[in-house]
Amino acid sequence: MLNFFKKNKPIEILSPMTGKIIPLDEINDKGFSEKNLGDGIAIELTDGKVIAPFDGEITSTYKANHCLVIRSKEGIELLIHIGLDTIKLKGEGFTQHVSLMDKVEKGDVILEADLEFLKEKGKSLVSPVIINNMGRIESLEKSEGDVQKGQDNIMTVILKKK
């Protein structure tokens, strides 16, 4: 009977990137700003290394190496997308360090982006970090300001009770 009153505990999502948090509704990409792909934040990158924000599994990768989805043990599906409109680069400027279904640990380097190359190509360094499966989320609290990868939390999530 006690379990009935037990609240789901908050899950902290560590920043996978270093930079400044930008609210999604302020970015210049309708798919992300209108939250068509889910909710979250964006980070304007100051460093090209991207790490796993939690222990999990890689559930989607893309040939253009510009984004991937990682699923936490609790079932949070997090899309990490480097830059805006970067799919058009067809993988140039990106190195993916993981493959589909790889298990990763918090802090593992999963992607790298050549920020100077992206700037030369006129691409935005604003990088969305989105929870794809918002139907499982009870509440989402987003951080603000500057974040360091592996050190600062970007989101706090409470999952819906099953």
N, C-alpha and C positions, 0 to 999 in steps of 0.2 A: 504494500500500500504506500510506503514511503516513496518509492520510485515515481509514483504518479505526480508528486510535487517537485521532483528533482528537475531543475532547469538544465537544458543543454549548456555545456560550458563553452565559453567563447574560444574560437580558434584564431590565433594570430597568424597573419600571412606576412612573412619577411620580404623585404624589398629584393627583387631579383636584379635590380639595376641601381646605379648611382646617378642622381640628378635631382631635378625639381619636379614635385608633383603638380600636375595640371588637371583640373576637373574635366571630366569627359565632355561636358556640354560646352567647353571652351575650345575644343580642338576642331580643326578644319577637315573633318571627315564625317559625313552624315551617318555612315554605318556604325561608327563608334559613338559619335556625339548624341545620336538619337537612341543609343543603347539597343540597337537591333541585334547585336551579338551577345549582349549581356551587360552587366554593370561592373564598375570598377573605377580605376583611375588611369591616368597616363603619366609618364615620367619623361621629361626632356633630358635626354642622356648627356652626361659629361664624361662617360667612360664606356667603352665598347664591350666589356665583358659582362655576360649575363649568367647568373647562377640559379640553381634550383632553390626556390623559396621555402621548400619543405621536402621531406622524404616522399617519394612518389614514383609514378610510372609515366613514361612518355606515351600519350595516347593518340597524338596526331603530329605529323611532321609534314613539311611542304617542300617541294623540289626547289623552290626559290630560297630556301634556308632562312627566310626572314621572320618566321614565327613557328611556334609549336604549342601544343597543349600538354600540360602535366596534370595528372590526377593525384590528389592526396589520399592517404589511407582512409580519411573520413568521407571521401567521395567528391571533394571540391574539384571542379575542372577549370583550370586557369589557363587562359590563352595569353601568351606573351608574344607581342607583335612588335618588331623593331622598326621604328620609323613609320611614316605614312606614305602610302603609294609605292612602297619599296618592292612589291611583287614584280613590278616592271623591270627591275634590275636582273631578274632571272638568276638569282644566286650570287651575282657579282658583289663583292664587298662583305660577304657573310661566310662564316665557318660554323657549321653545326657539329657539335661534339657528341651528339647522342643519336640513337636510331629509334624507330618505332618499337614500343614495348620495353625499352630499356628501363631498368630500375635505377633511380637516382637518389642520392642523399642530399639533404640540405647543405648548400654551399658548393656543390659540384658545379664546375663551369659547363654550361649546356650549349651556349651560343656565343659567338663573337662577331662584332660588327666593326668595320673600318669606318669610323665616324668621319674622317677627312674625306674619304671616297664618297660617302653619302652626301656630304655637304657639296662636294664638287659636282655631283649629279643633280643638285638642287632639291634633294629630299629632306623632309623635315625629320629631326631627331626625336620628335615627340612620339613616345612608344606606349601604346595602350597595354594595360594589364587588366584583363577582363575575366570575371567569373561567367563561364558559358551556361552553367546549369542553375540559373537563378531560381528555378522552381523548387529547389531543395533548400533555399536560403530563407531563414526566418527574418534575420536582420543583418545589415551590412553597415559598418562604421568605417569611414575613409579618413586616412591621415592627410595632413597638409604639409607644405614646406619642402625643405631639402631632405633627401634620404641617401643613406649609404647602403649599398648592396650588402646583404648578410648581417647588417647591424640594426636597421630600423624597420619597424612594422609599417606596412602600407594600408592594411585593411584588417579589421576584426570582424569575424563572421560567426553568427549563431545559426546552426542548421535547424530546420524544422524537425519536430519529433516524428519518428516513423510510426 
